[in-house]
Amino acid sequence: MANRWNIPAWLEAKVRARDQVCVYCGTAFTAFKVSARSGPSWEHIINDATLIREDNIALCCRGCNASKGQKRVSDWLVTPYCKDRGISAQTVAPIIQRAIRNGQ
């Protein structure tokens, strides 16, 4: 069975276990203090909703997801949003660093 984003339950569980904080800014996802900006949202690292693979699905905060939009990760990292928040290729989660090395 898949969730409403067509992510299979086994993959959703694996990603939720891996991504306890935003893969971009590091904001923690907590059950007690989730705001509209810091709550988790599903991210397709490569902006193709048909690529439902462990290396393309991640959890990030809603603020980062909205800011990144359809941009490639490497393009997004040079935006004022990232610069203002200290988000860089060196500070993002390992799954994002791998995507950057692979041309994203």
C-alpha positions as CSV (number, residue, x, y, z in Angstrom):
1,M,0.0,0.0,0.0
2,A,1.2,3.5,-0.8
3,N,0.6,6.9,0.8
4,R,-1.1,9.7,-1.1
5,W,2.2,10.6,-2.8
6,N,2.4,7.0,-4.1
7,I,5.3,6.2,-1.8
8,P,5.1,2.5,-0.8
9,A,4.7,1.9,3.0
10,W,8.1,0.1,3.2
11,L,9.9,3.1,1.6
12,E,8.0,5.6,3.7
13,A,9.0,3.8,6.9
14,K,12.6,3.6,5.8
15,V,12.8,7.3,4.9
16,R,11.0,8.4,8.2
17,A,13.6,6.4,10.1
18,R,16.5,7.9,8.2
19,D,15.3,11.5,8.1
20,Q,14.6,12.7,11.6
21,V,15.5,16.3,10.7
22,C,15.1,18.3,7.6
23,V,17.6,17.0,5.0
24,Y,18.4,20.6,4.1
25,C,18.4,22.9,7.1
26,G,18.5,20.3,9.9
27,T,15.3,21.5,11.7
28,A,14.1,18.7,13.9
29,F,10.7,17.2,13.3
30,T,9.0,16.9,16.7
31,A,5.5,15.8,17.7
32,F,5.3,18.5,20.2
33,K,6.3,21.6,18.3
34,V,5.4,21.3,14.6
35,S,4.7,24.5,12.9
36,A,3.5,25.1,9.4
37,R,7.1,25.9,8.5
38,S,9.0,23.2,10.4
39,G,6.7,20.3,9.9
40,P,8.0,17.5,7.6
41,S,7.1,17.3,4.0
42,W,8.0,14.8,1.3
43,E,10.7,15.8,-1.1
44,H,11.6,14.4,-4.5
45,I,15.3,15.4,-4.7
46,I,15.2,15.1,-8.4
47,N,12.0,16.9,-9.3
48,D,10.3,13.9,-10.9
49,A,7.4,12.4,-9.0
50,T,7.7,9.2,-10.9
51,L,11.2,8.5,-9.4
52,I,10.0,6.9,-6.2
53,R,13.3,5.4,-5.0
54,E,15.1,5.5,-1.7
55,D,17.8,7.8,-3.2
56,N,15.2,10.3,-4.4
57,I,12.7,10.5,-1.6
58,A,13.5,12.5,1.6
59,L,11.8,14.5,4.3
60,C,12.5,18.2,4.6
61,C,10.7,21.0,6.4
62,R,8.0,22.8,4.6
63,G,10.0,26.0,4.4
64,C,12.8,24.4,2.6
65,N,10.5,22.4,0.3
66,A,8.6,25.6,-0.7
67,S,11.8,27.5,-1.3
68,K,13.4,24.8,-3.4
69,G,10.3,24.2,-5.5
70,Q,11.3,22.7,-8.8
71,K,14.9,23.9,-8.7
72,R,17.9,21.5,-8.9
73,V,19.6,21.2,-5.5
74,S,22.8,22.8,-6.7
75,D,20.9,25.8,-8.1
76,W,18.8,26.2,-5.0
77,L,21.8,26.1,-2.6
78,V,23.0,29.5,-4.1
79,T,19.7,31.3,-3.4
80,P,19.3,33.9,-0.7
81,Y,17.1,31.5,1.3
82,C,20.0,29.1,1.7
83,K,22.6,31.7,2.2
84,D,20.6,33.4,4.9
85,R,20.1,30.1,6.7
86,G,23.7,28.8,6.3
87,I,22.5,25.9,4.1
88,S,25.3,24.6,1.8
89,A,26.5,21.5,0.1
90,Q,28.6,20.8,3.2
91,T,25.7,21.2,5.7
92,V,23.0,19.2,4.0
93,A,22.3,15.5,4.8
94,P,24.4,12.8,3.2
95,I,21.6,11.8,0.8
96,I,21.5,15.3,-0.5
97,Q,25.3,15.4,-0.7
98,R,25.2,12.3,-2.9
99,A,22.6,13.9,-5.1
100,I,24.8,16.9,-5.6
101,R,27.8,14.7,-6.5
102,N,25.5,13.0,-9.1
103,G,24.7,16.3,-10.8
104,Q,21.7,17.5,-8.9
